[in-house]
Every structure is written in C-alpha cells, then in structure tokens.
Amino acid sequence: MELLTTHPLVFFAFSFVLMSLAAWIGASVLRRHRPLDDELREDFSVVKSATLNDRGKLGELK
C-alpha cells in the first residue's frame, strides 16, 4: 500500500485500470438486464456530448 502513496504514477495506473474495469463491468451488466429506452438514450446522448466537449477542451490546454 505504501507503493501507491509514494509513487503517483503507479497510483494513477492502478486507479485507471480499476475504474476502467468497473465501468466495463457496470455497462455490460446494465446492458444485459435493461436496455435503454428512448428517453434515457436521449439523456445519455446529451451527457456524452458534454463530456466529450469538456474532454476536448482539456486536450487543447496541453
């Protein structure tokens, strides 16, 4: 555990892998149990485009 607190890059890599795995598992479980209806799909589309827009702005700052 000390390795994660003293080496930020290791912590970043570990967190990234763990969050990616959690998102993948969550998406696959939800997709299997309940497909999105039209209203939720529209809301998801708005959130997705806002997220991609913010991500693009952050990429321009580098």
Secondary structure, 3 states (H helix, E strand, C coil): CHHHHHCHHHHHHHHHHHHHHHHHHHHHHHHHHCCCCHHHHHHHHHHHHHHHHHHHHHHHHC
